[in-house]
């Protein structure tokens, strides 16, 4: 217990100083939190202990991050820009997926799995970053809605790929996919029924103290458990919970959202990013020349394929060159889904220790480089 308390004290020290370091260095807050985690973790000081309680905080941080991502989604805005969103999302998946298949023989991995890992992006990184830098409404909303769609499609693609490779593509998988799709339709159904007004009135009743917060956490846990039972990653359930709460409380959204975000951005989310950094072991990952060669292939092709595909279609869709390049770089930013994918791949022996480490480095490099470049591009474009 003493080691856990010390680890948490170090982590909270990092959470406290990270915003100030970010302001002074002009680097994205997410990047600072990951770097601090690497400094405290296995790469250097190794003062953050491995413990089930620490692992729980990390896992719940990821879940809560996806919940807030769903909470921030406005379906009406996605519908307004549906054509752009679909085009950008398809290019964000298709070009990297083909690239992953093409390089798979050189890195020794199943083509479908390589393509799936390359196609992922990360709303968990992009959402807080977009809040940090700010941007005109059309760019921000198209970015978030397209990344959300890519994340959703990538999760389905990952589930299909794993099931296909294992030779277990049966009717049960189809039933699970249909049920999960129905869950995504719940927010749409809420908008067309009186249930929203009834629940909103109940939440605003003074006799129900913080009932909106209680309902939110109950929904998170329930849908996370359900998505796990259906064979999908827990972040899918958390995201759907955010969508539902967003539609249930439209008038009270600003108040409830402020309460829910205070839990997330003040505690769970920075803790998650610091623990991700703490788990890195950079000396081990760069221990051989062969690993470095494969790493270069994976990092260069993984980032360029996303940037090229998304930038091209974004420019074609009406965004200027700097905005299009920024859109591509942010789609190339990966963390949560790619790590979830490679952990699944490692568990079922699709990849070995070396490839696991290489894909983790791809995620970390993309998080460090891509948002930093975007921040510079957006600052230049505003001058």
PEFENMO-V966010 format. One line per field, one symbol per residue. ss: DSSP state (~ for helix, > for strand, _ for the rest). phi: phi as a letter, one per 30 degrees, with the letter a starting at -180 (. if undefined). burial: + if it has 16 or more other ideal C-beta (glycine too) atoms within 10 Angstrom, else -. A space follows every 50 residues. Layout:
# PEFENMO-V966010
ss = ???
phi = ???
burial = ???
This chain:
# PEFENMO-V966010
ss = _~~~~~~~~~~~~~~~~~~~~~~~~___~~~~~~~~~~~~__________ _~~~~~~~~~~~~~~~~~~~~___~~~~~~_~~~~~~~~~~~~~~~~~~~ ~~~~~~~___~~~~~~~~~___~~~~~~~~~~~___~~~~~~~~~~~~~~ ~~~~~~~~~~~~~~~_____~~~~~~~~~~~~~~~~~~~~~___~~~~~~ ~~~~______~~~~~~~~~~~~~~~~~~~____~~~~~~~~~~~~~~~__ __~~~~~~~~~~~~~~~~~~~~~~~~~~~__~~~~___~~~~~~~~~~~~ ~~~~~~~~~~~~~~~~____~~~~~~~~~~~____~~~~~~~~~~~~___ __~~~~~~~~~~~~~~~~~~~~~~~~~~~~~__
phi = .ddddddddddddddddeddddddciceeeddddddddddcddbdhccdd aeddddeddddddddddddddddcddddddcdddedddddddcddddddd ddceddcibdedddddddddbadddddddddddiaeedddddeddddedd ddddddddddddddddicdcdddddddddddddddeeddddcbdeddddd dddddddcdhdddddddddeddddddddddjcddddddddeddddeddbd dceddddddddddddcbdddddddddddddbdeddcdbddddddeddddd dddddddddddedddddjddddddddeddddddbaddddddddddddcid bceddedddddeddddddddddddddddddddd
burial = ------++-++--++--+--++----+++++++++++++++++---+++- ---+--++-++++++++++++++---++--+--++-+++++++-+++-++ +-++--+-++++++++++++++++++++++----+---++++++++++++ +++++-+++-+++-+-------+--++--+--+---+--+-----+--++ --+--------+--++--+++-++-++--+-++++++++++++++++++- --+--++--++-+++--++++++++++++++---+-----+--++--++- +++-+++++++-+++-+-+---++++++++++++++++++++-++----+ +--++++++++++++++++++++++-++-----
